[in-house]
């Protein structure tokens, strides 16, 4: 199976290069036959990459420890689900997984565009295959996932215990899918620049791909936060780690693009800016892949040090040079026909939204690379920690949430004082009222009061928009309110789906603010039968339960929870010892409600005395972060779901193609 997998990689690289050459020849000569050769090579690339993935997965499932990758990242006692997750748990496997996902995206693009966007497709195919061939080149010439050992170990080293968690089985695939799928909008942007077709065609062709990549980047970041929250045992979910930052930056620039592209569609403005955002988003995904595999930063999320860093930097440099060169070449054709007329307009609000999103991304980028640059230049590594990111990012985040309430509602071109009062009167009143209530309730933190007020303003704006639209439709069509609301959303999915996404973002923001500012923390040593109190809870330590499985040893503390004399149940924080890597881990136990999480960590346990040290956190409103993620997913689904008119067009186009084929 190793020979099959390695042969598939070599052939995949070969046909990938062939496809790039054929597609470029077809594009420059406008030769359809060469373009078809390139697309056929792309299909072969997809199939061969899939064979390589199947081969490596088969070796993992068979526990073939003579294969270096299998021996390093699995064991005979590793549960099946984590054995599958080992496919992307190591550097070599993750690179192969990256290439496979890109191959899958390429196949979908080929199917979608077999009868449309034909002028773009040779350039799109060449761009996709260039990226895929780069990853296969690394696997063929630098880091072979099918490398065999000179001997066969009796047992594997096992998957890193920190990765043996549910969230890590879905976090990397989601994040990789978000990273990889940004290549599709980038490929169409390159095609538009190369062909000079710089209207809205490439945007319409990639609208759902952009939403798709944004969606999975969002999921990947939230899943990663959930993993950090339940595994690392520090009471938090985001530490501004370099790898976390690398995953967050392309989501920010992609969010900026999704907003600014609406101005191009409506007003024929910001064409250059949109091209820059697409190029920047793709560049940041390659940069993030470089960070995790170069060894230039130390992170609990990153892979071990390797020599791959220079290859990623060279590839990124070449890609950006070509993309920026094409952009400069086409600047005369990218001039918009309209200009910003007023700062009190939807265009201005969206532009400011873009500047803030990109500003946050730049701040994160600078804070991430500054320690590396300082070490290179001065020989001293200066650490940039969470205080820097929080101090700079917090006010920008508040401004962003405020614009989320303003941008979708304020008038295009120029808003009048009358229209502003009509649009925002209720929302401003609601925001001020919540701020006063929070102040009266004793929320003495100024930032929290402002954040809750602005969040209420943004939520109220969305609610008012739904209410007004449904009420007008009910009056005109005579429909019941629920029917009017559902049909209102169905008629304008992008607009109202975007509103739902905004609601989800606000909920996440509220959860972050509350859990960051009002968190309670206590560490205390308890003997069996003793208790501690925190945030209205009483935790009573009742002893431990020990367990031994072929895979892991564990000690679970039995802790009873009560509040006001009322029993609330038990939590069981653990200390685990994984036998194969001989590595201990901490497993937290969380009692979660809509109001707050009671987060209990077994910090240490004394076998002789039975005493244990507990670290306990009360984290307010954390659940609303995960609820906000679900709401964002719902909103994205509404935006992406084709309308009735779009489905009719698709059916008509398919029928036309069928008639042409019959003739």
MOBEL-V49194 format. One line per field, one symbol per residue. psi: psi as a letter, one per 40 degrees, with the letter a starting at -180 (. if undefined). A space follows every 10 residues. Layout:
BEGIN
psi: ???
END
This chain:
BEGIN
psi: dddddddddd dddddddddd ddddddddef hddddddddd dddddddddd dddddddddd defgeehddd ddeiidehid dddddedeei dddddddddd dddddddddd ddfdeifddd dddddddddd dddddddddd edgheehiie ihidiieiih ddegiddede dddddddddd eedddddddd ddddeegfae dddddedddd dddddddddd ddddddddde defeeaehef iddddddddd dddddddddd ddddddefif dddddddddd dddddddddd deedeeihie eiiiiieedd dddddddddd ddddddddde ddeehieiih diegiddddd dddddddddd dddddddded dddddddeeh hhhhaddddd dddddddddd dddddddedi iichiidddd dddedddddd dddddddddd eegehddddd dddddddddd dddddddddd ddddddefii dddddddddd dgdddddddd dddddddddd dddddddeii hhhihhihei iihhfeihhh heaihiihie diiihhhhhh hihfehheai igiihihhdd efhiihhihh hhiddihhhh hgdihhddee iihihhihhi fddedddddd dddddddddd hiiddddddd dddddddddd dd.
END
